[in-house]
Amino acid sequence: MEAKYLPRPDGPSLYYRHWPVNVTRRLYSGKRTVFLGHSQPTHSGMLQPLAAGFRASGWDVHSGDIRGHGKSFDKTSVAGHLDPRDGWKSAVEDMRHLLERSFEDTPWQDRLIVVPNITALLTLEVMKTWPDLARHIVFISPPPNQKTLALFGKTFSEVRIRLKGADTPDEQTLHHLYSFLGAHLKDRRHLADVMSTDHRVIQQVLEDPHGWPTPTPAYWKQIFEGMLSAWSWPRDAQMKPGTRCLVVFGGEDAMLRDGGFLPPIERFLSRIGIEDVASERVDGARSALFLEEDKFSISGRVLDWVQKNRRPEADIREVGVEELASDILNRISETGARQLEPDELVELCYNAIDDDSRWTEIIYRMIHEAELSGNVNEEELHERISRLMPHWERAFNLNKQVMMSATLGVLLESVIERLQIGVALLDRQNDLLHCNGAFETSLSGLLPQDDACQIQETAKARVKSLLAENEAAVISRQNGERLIVHEGKPVGFQFFPAALKQTSLQRHGPASLLLLRVQTGEDTSETRKTLIELAYGLTGKEAEIALEIAEGRSLDQIADNQGILVSTARGHLKKSFQKIGVHSQSELVARLMAGPVGWLK
């Protein structure tokens, strides 16, 4: 893979990637080129497996990051931000620049575009003035051409700009958008679950330093304005005859609502002159299926369509926004889809302090009412959201405080203060939130400080200094942990417990634990048991049995020691396998010894 920055006159240089064709695999005369796009929470660096799939079939592969995504940012165009006035226009120009660079030596008939999410919208914008852009265009889970949804998002973002400013990361909008998208999913534990059913895929996105940014209100305003613009074409704009299009989506697709929003998209594509419009539903997938090449063979499906080996067609019943909102409201609310009075909406806001699904209910109610009116009035929608926003903001902040206090309370009372080792709680940026006395003692021994006047501030600086030494240490994608080394010696261990996954999505929310060895203390078996419970989400009994296995005891011995049946011990062990992600006792022992518990022994 070759990578470089492409300078831009009015913004950050664009990070551009190129996977040159493997000449030995080229199956065609001439050069065939595919451009791969990324989604809002991802970037081109995550597309390596997909790129490899196309390259293995003899295609030259290109990709790049739109400004505000991945590595395409600078001091004025930060990650997760677009200019509130013309950010979308600039992003369209970025997209066109990347496409021009990718296709400069490739004829129309040998060009292929595969674009998900926002890059699908950007491609639609480029197509307006570039009718012979590519012979084959594939949209993966594109944002739908549903005006009410886009207007609500645009209006909500404008109100947030007035309240919070245009360029401050806004986790509330991120939270509500992904909660709204995921409301219909059967299994949802985290906001990011709309991307995939595979939590390893989600964890990789969350752990990527350039993935899952918290966008600003200005970013969302521009995206929703782009959603309106991309599906609105000049009357005489038509694509070159012979252009083909494939829409790919997941069986549980939050963006296209499992395909219910597909028919209007197909009608639109036919109207702009695309003669061959096909669609494919990928069962078991969600909206980020382009990240799961190994599982779903997206490149293979696309190339089968390109080569006309098959013509997929998803047989989907069309679902309108009003029907969708009504179904969701009847499922999540006792009052169903009936219209609520303003004071009832305010009450819903404060009910969300204890049950944040109420915010999702409010959004669906506003969209349902706007859709029922037949013609969405943007001014009325803006006024309704503005009246409700002060209550919404207050309730959201209270909800965060409750969640944070509960998490901190459990950790402080049951874990951190009673462990016989140094333990600190850090956020996603590795800022120190809390630590016990043993941690401060050990940290002072490692990194002495003369100024004792600002203990907490110097502790924060010391932690930053210690972790800065270990920036090159790769955090395990699967296990989310790393060894901390100081002056060539292992001194600590950082890990990301499952119990902190939800709070880690918040700005400055607890995300990881940092352990330091205490020189004068002794690590007890109770300390190891508590750590394994926290690190892997095990129950007390599961932790005890797992530790005994790690110490070389058989199931018969463990059952005898604990006064339980062997079958009961085996049942606890099986659950430990599932939670830790192993399949045998030898794997379990290796996993524990490689983690924080093994490091303490």
C-alpha positions in Angstrom: 0.0 0.0 0.0 1.2 3.5 -0.9 0.1 6.5 1.0 0.6 10.3 0.6 -1.0 13.6 1.3 -2.7 15.5 -1.5 -2.5 19.3 -0.9 -5.8 21.2 -1.1 -6.0 25.0 -1.6 -8.8 25.7 0.9 -8.4 23.0 3.6 -6.3 20.2 5.0 -4.3 17.9 2.7 -6.2 14.8 2.0 -4.8 11.4 3.1 -4.7 9.2 0.0 -4.1 5.5 -0.2 -3.3 3.3 -3.2 -3.0 -0.5 -3.4 -1.4 -1.0 -6.9 -2.7 -3.9 -8.9 -0.9 -7.2 -8.5 0.3 -7.7 -12.1 0.5 -11.5 -11.7 -3.2 -11.5 -10.7 -4.4 -9.2 -13.5 -7.2 -11.1 -15.3 -7.9 -8.5 -18.0 -6.1 -6.5 -20.6 -6.0 -2.9 -19.7 -6.3 -1.3 -16.3 -9.4 -1.7 -14.0 -9.7 0.7 -11.1 -11.9 0.7 -8.0 -12.3 3.6 -5.6 -13.4 2.7 -2.0 -15.2 5.2 0.3 -15.6 5.3 4.1 -18.4 6.1 6.4 -18.8 8.7 9.2 -17.2 6.8 12.0 -14.5 5.1 9.8 -11.7 6.0 7.5 -9.7 4.6 4.6 -7.2 2.9 6.8 -9.9 0.4 7.9 -10.5 -0.8 4.3 -7.4 -2.9 3.9 -9.2 -6.3 3.9 -11.8 -5.0 1.3 -9.0 -3.5 -0.8 -7.1 -6.8 -0.7 -10.2 -8.6 -2.0 -10.3 -6.4 -5.1 -6.6 -6.4 -5.6 -6.5 -10.2 -5.5 -8.9 -10.1 -8.5 -6.6 -7.9 -10.5 -8.0 -4.4 -9.7 -6.1 -1.3 -8.9 -7.5 0.0 -5.6 -7.7 3.6 -4.4 -9.2 5.3 -1.3 -8.8 8.4 0.8 -10.1 10.4 3.8 -12.5 13.2 3.3 -11.7 16.3 5.4 -12.6 15.9 9.0 -12.1 12.1 8.8 -9.2 9.8 9.3 -5.9 11.6 8.8 -7.4 14.5 6.7 -7.3 17.3 9.3 -5.3 20.2 10.4 -5.6 23.0 13.0 -8.5 24.6 11.3 -10.2 21.5 10.0 -10.2 19.2 13.0 -11.5 15.6 13.1 -15.3 15.4 13.2 -15.8 19.0 12.0 -17.0 20.7 8.8 -17.3 24.4 8.3 -20.8 25.5 9.3 -21.2 27.6 6.1 -19.8 25.6 3.3 -18.4 22.4 4.8 -20.5 20.1 2.6 -19.5 21.9 -0.6 -15.8 21.5 0.4 -16.3 17.8 1.2 -17.9 17.3 -2.3 -14.8 19.0 -3.8 -12.6 16.7 -1.7 -14.5 13.7 -3.1 -14.2 14.8 -6.6 -10.4 15.4 -6.2 -9.9 11.9 -4.9 -11.9 10.4 -7.7 -10.1 12.4 -10.4 -6.8 11.2 -8.9 -7.9 7.6 -8.8 -9.4 7.4 -12.3 -7.0 9.7 -14.3 -5.7 6.8 -16.5 -8.7 4.5 -16.5 -11.4 4.6 -19.2 -15.1 4.9 -18.1 -16.0 1.3 -18.7 -13.2 0.0 -16.4 -14.1 2.2 -13.4 -15.8 0.9 -10.3 -16.9 2.9 -7.2 -17.8 1.3 -3.9 -19.0 3.8 -1.4 -20.9 3.6 1.9 -22.8 6.1 4.1 -21.6 9.7 3.6 -19.3 9.0 0.7 -22.3 7.6 -1.1 -24.0 11.0 -0.7 -20.8 12.8 -1.8 -20.6 10.5 -4.9 -24.2 11.4 -5.8 -23.2 15.1 -5.6 -20.2 14.5 -7.9 -22.4 12.6 -10.3 -24.5 15.7 -11.0 -21.7 17.3 -12.9 -19.7 14.2 -13.9 -22.2 12.0 -15.8 -19.5 9.6 -17.1 -18.0 9.2 -13.7 -17.9 5.4 -13.7 -19.6 2.4 -15.5 -20.2 0.6 -12.2 -21.3 2.3 -9.0 -22.0 0.5 -5.7 -23.8 2.2 -2.8 -23.5 0.4 0.6 -26.2 1.4 3.1 -26.6 5.0 1.8 -28.5 7.5 3.9 -32.1 7.4 2.4 -33.9 10.0 0.3 -36.4 10.7 3.2 -36.8 14.4 3.5 -38.4 14.4 7.0 -35.4 12.6 8.5 -32.9 14.9 6.9 -34.9 18.0 7.9 -35.2 16.9 11.5 -31.4 16.2 11.7 -30.6 19.5 10.1 -32.9 21.5 12.5 -31.8 19.6 15.6 -28.1 20.4 14.7 -28.9 24.1 14.1 -30.5 24.3 17.6 -27.4 22.6 19.1 -25.2 25.2 17.4 -27.1 28.0 19.1 -26.8 26.3 22.4 -23.3 24.8 22.3 -21.5 26.5 19.5 -20.6 25.2 16.0 -17.1 23.7 16.6 -17.3 21.9 20.0 -17.6 18.1 19.9 -21.2 17.3 20.8 -21.7 13.8 22.3 -25.5 14.5 22.8 -26.1 14.6 19.0 -23.9 11.6 18.5 -25.8 9.7 21.2 -29.3 10.6 19.9 -28.4 9.9 16.3 -27.1 6.4 16.9 -29.8 5.6 19.4 -32.4 6.6 16.8 -30.7 4.4 14.2 -30.4 1.5 16.5 -34.0 1.6 17.9 -35.2 -1.2 15.7 -32.3 -3.6 16.4 -33.1 -6.8 18.3 -29.7 -6.9 20.1 -28.1 -3.6 21.0 -25.8 -2.9 23.9 -23.8 0.1 22.6 -24.4 3.0 20.2 -21.9 1.5 17.7 -23.9 -1.7 17.5 -25.7 -0.3 14.4 -22.4 -1.1 12.5 -22.1 -4.8 13.1 -23.3 -7.8 15.1 -19.6 -8.7 15.7 -18.4 -6.8 18.8 -14.8 -7.4 17.8 -15.4 -5.2 14.7 -17.0 -2.5 16.8 -14.2 -2.6 19.3 -11.6 -2.2 16.5 -13.4 1.0 15.3 -13.7 2.4 18.9 -10.0 1.7 19.6 -8.8 3.2 16.4 -7.2 6.6 17.2 -8.8 8.0 14.0 -12.1 6.1 14.3 -15.4 7.0 16.0 -14.8 10.7 16.5 -17.4 12.9 18.4 -18.5 15.3 15.7 -19.4 18.9 16.2 -22.9 20.3 15.6 -21.6 22.1 12.5 -20.5 18.7 11.1 -24.0 17.2 11.6 -25.7 20.3 10.1 -23.6 20.0 7.0 -24.2 16.2 6.7 -27.9 16.6 6.9 -27.9 19.5 4.5 -25.9 17.2 2.2 -28.4 14.5 2.6 -31.1 16.9 1.3 -28.9 18.1 -1.5 -27.6 14.8 -2.7 -31.0 13.4 -3.5 -32.2 16.7 -5.2 -31.0 16.9 -8.8 -31.4 19.4 -11.6 -34.3 18.3 -13.9 -32.0 17.8 -16.9 -29.1 16.0 -15.1 -28.7 12.4 -16.4 -26.0 9.8 -16.1 -24.2 8.4 -19.2 -26.2 5.6 -20.8 -24.9 2.3 -19.7 -24.1 3.3 -16.2 -25.0 0.6 -13.7 -25.7 0.8 -10.0 -25.9 -1.8 -7.2 -27.3 -1.0 -3.7 -26.0 -3.3 -1.0 -27.4 -3.3 2.6 -27.5 -5.5 5.6 -30.3 -7.7 6.8 -30.4 -5.6 9.9 -29.6 -2.3 8.3 -30.1 0.8 10.5 -29.6 3.2 7.6 -32.1 1.7 5.1 -34.2 0.1 7.8 -33.6 -3.5 6.7 -34.4 -2.4 3.1 -37.7 -0.6 3.8 -36.3 2.7 2.4 -34.8 1.0 -0.7 -37.7 1.4 -3.3 -37.6 5.2 -3.3 -33.8 5.0 -3.9 -34.2 2.6 -6.8 -36.8 4.9 -8.4 -34.6 7.9 -8.0 -31.6 6.1 -9.6 -33.7 5.0 -12.6 -35.0 8.6 -13.0 -31.5 10.0 -13.4 -30.8 7.6 -16.3 -29.2 4.6 -14.6 -30.4 1.8 -16.8 -29.5 -1.2 -14.6 -30.3 -0.8 -10.9 -29.8 -3.9 -8.8 -30.0 -4.4 -5.0 -28.6 -7.0 -2.6 -29.5 -7.8 1.0 -26.7 -9.4 3.0 -28.3 -11.4 5.8 -26.5 -11.2 9.1 -24.9 -7.9 8.3 -25.5 -4.3 9.5 -24.6 -1.0 8.0 -20.8 -1.3 8.2 -20.7 -4.6 6.3 -17.8 -3.2 4.2 -15.6 -3.7 7.2 -16.4 -7.5 7.3 -14.8 -8.7 4.0 -13.7 -12.0 5.6 -17.2 -12.8 6.7 -19.4 -11.5 3.9 -17.0 -11.4 0.9 -18.2 -7.9 -0.2 -15.6 -7.7 -3.0 -16.7 -11.1 -4.4 -20.4 -10.1 -4.4 -19.6 -6.8 -6.1 -17.3 -8.4 -8.8 -19.9 -11.0 -9.5 -22.3 -8.2 -10.3 -19.7 -6.2 -12.3 -19.0 -9.3 -14.4 -22.7 -10.0 -14.8 -22.4 -13.4 -13.3 -25.6 -12.7 -11.5 -28.1 -9.8 -11.0 -29.1 -9.7 -7.4 -32.5 -8.3 -6.5 -33.8 -7.7 -3.0 -37.5 -8.4 -2.7 -38.3 -5.8 -0.1 -41.6 -4.2 1.0 -41.5 -0.4 1.0 -41.8 1.2 4.4 -42.6 4.9 4.8 -41.3 7.1 7.6 -44.8 7.5 9.1 -45.2 3.7 9.3 -41.7 3.2 10.6 -42.2 5.8 13.4 -45.6 4.5 14.3 -44.3 0.9 14.6 -41.3 2.0 16.8 -43.6 4.1 19.1 -46.0 1.3 19.5 -43.2 -0.9 20.6 -41.3 1.4 22.9 -44.0 3.6 24.4 -47.1 2.8 26.5 -48.9 5.7 24.8 -48.2 4.4 21.3 -48.2 6.9 18.4 -50.8 9.3 19.7 -49.8 13.0 19.6 -48.5 14.3 23.0 -49.0 17.8 24.4 -45.9 20.0 24.9 -45.9 19.5 28.7 -45.9 15.7 28.1 -42.8 16.0 25.9 -41.1 17.9 28.6 -42.0 15.2 31.1 -40.5 12.6 28.7 -37.2 14.6 28.7 -36.9 14.2 32.5 -38.0 10.6 32.4 -35.0 10.0 30.2 -32.7 10.7 33.2 -33.4 7.1 34.3 -34.4 5.7 30.9 -32.5 7.2 27.9 -34.8 5.4 25.4 -37.3 8.3 26.1 -35.1 10.6 24.1 -35.4 8.2 21.2 -39.2 8.2 21.7 -39.2 12.1 21.6 -37.3 12.1 18.3 -39.7 9.5 16.7 -42.7 11.4 17.9 -41.5 14.7 16.3 -40.7 12.9 13.1 -44.0 11.0 13.1 -46.0 14.2 13.6 -44.0 16.0 10.9 -44.6 13.2 8.5 -48.3 13.1 9.3 -48.7 16.8 8.4 -47.9 15.9 4.8 -45.6 18.8 4.2 -42.8 19.4 6.8 -42.7 22.9 8.0 -39.0 23.6 8.9 -39.8 26.7 10.9 -42.4 24.9 13.1 -40.0 22.0 13.6 -37.2 24.4 14.6 -39.5 26.2 17.1 -40.6 22.9 18.7 -37.1 21.6 19.1 -35.9 25.0 20.4 -38.7 25.0 23.1 -37.7 21.6 24.2 -33.9 21.8 24.0 -33.3 23.5 27.5 -35.1 20.6 29.2 -33.4 18.1 26.9 -29.9 19.5 27.7 -30.5 19.6 31.4 -31.9 16.0 31.5 -29.0 14.7 29.3 -26.4 16.2 31.6 -28.2 14.7 34.7 -28.3 11.3 33.0 -24.6 11.5 32.4 -23.9 12.4 36.0 -26.1 9.5 37.2 -24.3 7.0 35.0 -20.9 8.4 35.8 -21.6 8.4 39.6 -22.9 4.9 39.5 -19.9 3.6 37.6 -17.4 5.5 39.7 -19.2 4.4 42.9 -19.0 0.7 42.0 -15.4 1.0 41.0 -14.3 3.1 44.0 -16.2 1.2 46.6 -15.8 -2.4 45.4 -12.5 -2.4 43.4 -10.1 0.5 43.5 -9.8 1.4 47.2 -9.6 -2.2 48.5 -7.1 -3.6 46.0 -3.6 -4.1 47.4 -2.0 -2.7 44.2 -1.9 0.8 42.6 -5.0 1.4 40.5 -6.0 4.4 38.5 -9.1 5.2 36.4 -8.4 6.9 33.0 -10.6 8.3 30.3 -10.2 7.6 26.5 -7.5 10.3 26.2 -5.6 8.7 29.2 -6.4 11.6 31.5 -6.4 10.6 35.1 -9.9 10.6 36.7 -9.1 8.9 40.1 -6.5 6.7 41.7 -5.9 5.1 45.1 -3.1 5.8 47.5 -1.1 2.8 46.5 -1.0 4.2 42.9 0.2 7.6 44.0 2.9 6.0 46.1 4.1 3.8 43.3 3.9 6.7 40.7 5.9 9.0 42.9 8.6 6.3 43.1 8.7 5.9 39.3 8.5 9.6 38.4 9.6 11.8 41.4 8.2 15.3 41.5 9.7 18.1 43.7 6.5 20.2 43.7 4.1 18.7 46.2 1.7 21.6 46.1 -0.5 20.3 43.4 -0.6 16.6 44.0 -3.6 15.8 41.7 -2.3 17.9 38.8 1.3 16.5 39.1 -0.2 13.0 39.2 -2.1 13.7 36.0 1.1 14.9 34.4 3.1 11.9 35.6 0.5 9.5 34.1 0.7 11.3 30.8 4.5 11.2 30.9 4.5 7.5 31.7 2.0 6.6 29.0 3.9 8.9 26.5 6.9 6.5 26.9 4.6 3.7 25.7 2.9 5.3 22.7 4.6 2.8 20.4 3.2 -0.1 22.4 0.3 -1.5 20.4 -2.9 -2.0 22.4 -4.2 -5.5 21.6 -7.2 -5.2 19.2 -8.8 -8.4 20.7 -8.0 -7.9 24.3 -7.7 -4.2 24.7 -4.6 -4.2 27.0 -0.9 -3.3 27.0 2.1 -3.7 29.2 3.6 -0.4 30.5 7.4 -0.1 30.5 9.6 2.5 32.2 13.3 2.7 31.7 13.3 -0.7 30.0 11.4 -2.5 32.9 7.7 -3.5 33.0 6.1 -1.4 35.7 2.4 -1.4 34.9 -0.5 -2.7 32.9 -3.4 -0.9 31.2 -6.6 -2.6 30.2 -10.2 -1.7 29.1 -12.8 -3.6 31.1 -16.1 -4.5 29.6 -17.8 -2.7 32.5 -16.5 0.6 31.2 -17.4 0.2 27.5 -20.6 2.4 27.8 -19.0 5.2 29.8 -16.0 5.2 27.6 -18.2 6.5 24.7 -18.7 9.7 26.7 -16.2 12.6 26.7 -14.0 12.3 29.8 -15.9 9.1 30.8 -14.1 6.2 32.5 -12.5 4.0 29.9 -9.5 2.1 31.3 -7.7 1.0 34.4 -3.9 1.4 34.8 -2.2 -0.9 37.3 1.2 -0.1 38.9 3.1 -2.6 41.0 3.6 -1.5 44.6 7.1 -2.2 45.8 6.3 -2.7 49.5 3.0 -4.6 49.3 2.0 -8.2 48.6 -0.5 -9.1 45.9 -3.2 -11.3 47.4 -5.4 -13.9 45.8 -8.4 -11.7 46.5 -6.7 -8.9 44.5 -6.3 -11.3 41.5 -9.9 -12.5 41.8 -11.2 -9.0 41.9 -9.2 -8.0 38.9 -10.3 -11.0 36.8 -13.9 -10.2 37.6 -13.5 -6.6 36.4 -11.3 -7.3 33.4 -13.5 -10.0 31.9 -16.9 -9.5 33.5 -16.8 -12.8 35.4 -18.9 -13.7 38.4 -17.1 -14.4 41.7 -17.4 -18.2 41.3 -16.3 -18.1 37.6 -13.3 -16.0 38.6 -12.3 -18.5 41.4 -12.5 -21.5 39.1 -10.6 -19.7 36.2 -7.8 -18.8 38.6 -7.6 -22.4 40.0 -7.3 -23.7 36.4 -4.5 -21.2 35.8 -2.7 -22.6 38.9 -2.8 -26.1 37.4 -5.7 -27.7 39.3 -8.0 -30.2 37.6 -11.8 -29.8 37.6 -12.1 -32.7 40.0 -9.8 -31.0 42.4 -11.6 -27.6 42.1 -15.0 -29.2 42.6 -13.7 -31.0 45.7 -12.0 -27.8 47.1 -15.2 -25.8 46.6 -17.7 -28.4 47.6 -19.6 -28.4 44.3 -20.3 -31.0 41.6 -17.8 -31.4 38.7 -20.6 -30.6 36.3 -21.3 -27.3 38.1 -17.6 -26.4 38.0 -17.6 -27.3 34.3 -20.6 -25.0 33.7 -18.9 -22.1 35.4 -15.8 -22.7 33.3 -17.8 -22.8 30.1 -19.2 -19.4 30.8 -15.7 -18.1 31.5 -14.6 -19.4 28.1 -17.4 -17.4 26.4 -16.7 -14.2 28.3 -12.9 -14.3 27.9 -13.2 -15.5 24.3 -11.3 -18.8 24.5 -12.1 -22.4 23.6 -9.9 -24.6 25.9 -8.3 -24.7 29.3 -4.8 -24.2 27.7 -6.1 -21.0 25.9 -7.6 -19.8 29.2 -4.4 -20.2 31.1 -2.4 -18.5 28.3 -5.0 -15.6 28.2 -4.9 -15.0 31.9 -1.1 -15.2 32.2 -0.8 -12.7 29.3 -3.3 -10.3 31.0 -3.2 -8.1 34.2 -3.7 -11.1 36.5 -0.7 -12.9 35.1 1.4 -9.8 35.2 0.8 -9.5 38.9 1.9 -13.0 39.8 
